[in-house]
Amino acid sequence: MEFPGYERPGGKAGIRNYVLVLPASRCANELAANIADGAAGAIPILHNHSCARLQPDTDRAFRILAGLGRNANVAGTVVVGIGCDNISVDELAESIAAAGKPVAAVSIEKQGSFQTAFETGRKAARQMLAAASQMQRTPQPLAKLCMGVKCGGSATISSLAGHPATGHVLDRLIAEGGTAIFTETAEVIGAEHIMAKRAVNEDVAKRLLDVVGRFEQMIVDYGVDIRGAQPSPGNIKSGLTTLEEKSLGAMVKTGTSPLSGVLEYGETPPGPGLYLMDSSAWPSQLFLGMAAAGAQCFTFSVGGGLPARFRSQPGAARLPIVPTIKVTGDPNLGDELEYFDVYAGEVVRGTETAAEAGERFFSEFLQVAAGKPTAQEYSGYREMFDMYTTGPIM
């Protein structure tokens, strides 16, 4: 199967065609926002990485920022900084340019003033936008697509409707040679032994158990027993009782395909298939990680409850270079269903099977890949993104 996409260097293809304005540090957020506002159509991604980080977290942030610039949905990137950022603007631009993408590097120190840096960055962004406007979609194989998966507002109905429909889409995509990434390491705890049985080999199974064990030990080191601290208050209101129940439900959204590997945060999958990315469950962080790894589309499966009543999920942010397909199986949302792209609630009512809902979802996914805007893309919500860190702030 094929979809109409934007061909990129290195055999990749985008489903969107954005010009990105990317700050090297949080100190450059204002400059990045001003440049994007001055170049209609450019997209800023604001974040909280600062120079008060230890080197491992700085290295991780560099990997994320470079990955965002390399994402196939990005046609070109203007990297901006102030000059004393602990991530070098020039090195970041060089890393993105190595993927064959148009890049410009701008800093207040190099340009001499904020105003000059703004004007230089705006000019570069406008030139990239003009070039991007000339690009046309061409037929591309589905094997070039990568979907990132997230769930939220988990409820008893999650594993009955929205999650199975999501899993169906992942299985269809992987069968076509595509790639899928799921995260939320904490939501594997309690079901890791089941997921390990799906590993393609013993090395992947061991890697899975090691990463999940490492994550849980990190929590234990802070004096918390996550197996007694979860599920969250919202999950409990929606009918969940234990962490294991929550994890078992979360596994449903990964479908039935074999687990091909386990990734570090922001690491690019080495090939097609299903992958777990080690990350927190905080949407702002994991969306950055999956986009940096190459996901051109996200799906957010929402069980229901209060979080479902927002156009943009609270805390879920809206990463503007990657469209999010929102799916729910809650038959009681009423007018709020307009915030979703796929409704699987008829599975709960018994008038549709999960496979039928999954086929509708897959059809919607193909339309989004072809350019159809998702409900969340109509939102003007802008949030500063939170980099995943494991060390202290100095």
C-alpha positions, 0 to 999 in steps of 0.5 A: 500500500502507498500514501502520498507523502513528501520525499526526504533525503535518506529514503524517508517520507513526511506526512507534513511539510513544516519549517521548524524553528528550534531553540538550542536552550530555553534561553533562546525560546523567546527568539525562536517564538519571535522568528516563527511569529515573523515567518507565517507558517514556521513552527517553534518548539519551545522547551525547558533544557537549560545549562544547569544540567549534568552532561548525560542529560545534555547529551540526551537533549542534544539527541532529541533536538537533532532528532526533531530537526531530522524528523521527516515531517520537517522540510527545514530547520532554523536553529537558534541560540544566544551563544552561551548555550551548553548545546552548541548551535553550530553542532546541532545544525551540523547534526541535522544537516548530516541528514540532508536537511536545509539548516540555518544556525543563528545566535545573538552572539554570532549576529551581534544583537537580539534584533539582528538575530531575529531578522537573520532567522526570520529571513532564513525561515521565510526562504525555507518556507518558500522552498517548502511550498514548492514541494509536492506529495508523491506516492510512498510505501507505508513501510516509510511510516512510523507511528508513536503510541500513547494512552491516557485517561485509562479506564475499564473500557480502555482495553475493550474499545480504543486500545484494541482498535489502536492495536489493530492499526499497529498490526496493519502498519507493521504488516506493511513493513512500517514501524510503531513505538510505544513508551511509558515504561512505568506502564509495562511494570506488572506485565513485563513478563507477558511482553517479554514473551513477544520478543523476537529473541532472548536478547530483546526479552532480556533487554526489556526486562533490564530496562523495566527493572532499571526504571522501577529501581529508580522509583524505589530509590526515591522511597516509592513503591509504584506497585502500591502508588498506581493507578492514578486518582483519575484511573481509580475514578474510571474503574481501575484497581491495580498497577497490573490491571493498568499495565495489562490494559496498556499492552492491548494498544500495542497489538499482537506483533512481535517486539523487535527491540527496546530503545533509549529515549529518542533513539531511532529504531534500527528497522521496521517492527514494534519497539518500546522506548524507555521514557516517563509516562509524561506526554510532553516528554514522551512525545518529544522522544518519539518524534526525535526517533522518527515518528511522523504520526501519533495516536492517543487512545483515551479511556474517558473521564475528565482528561477526555474533555479537553481539545488538547489533552491536559499535560499531553501538549501538542507537538505541532510537527507531528499530528495526533490522532485521538481515539476514544471508546467512551460512549458517554462523552456527548459533545466532546466527541468532536475533539476526537478523530476516531470513536470506538464506543460502539464496541462497548455498546456491542454494535461493532467489533474491535476489528471493525473499529480498528479498520475505520481507525486504519482508514483514518490513519491513511487519510491523515498521512495523506494530509487530512488535519486531525482535530487537535491540529485545529488547536492553537494550544502552545506549550513549553515542552519538558525534556526527560531528565534523570539527573539533578538540576544544578 
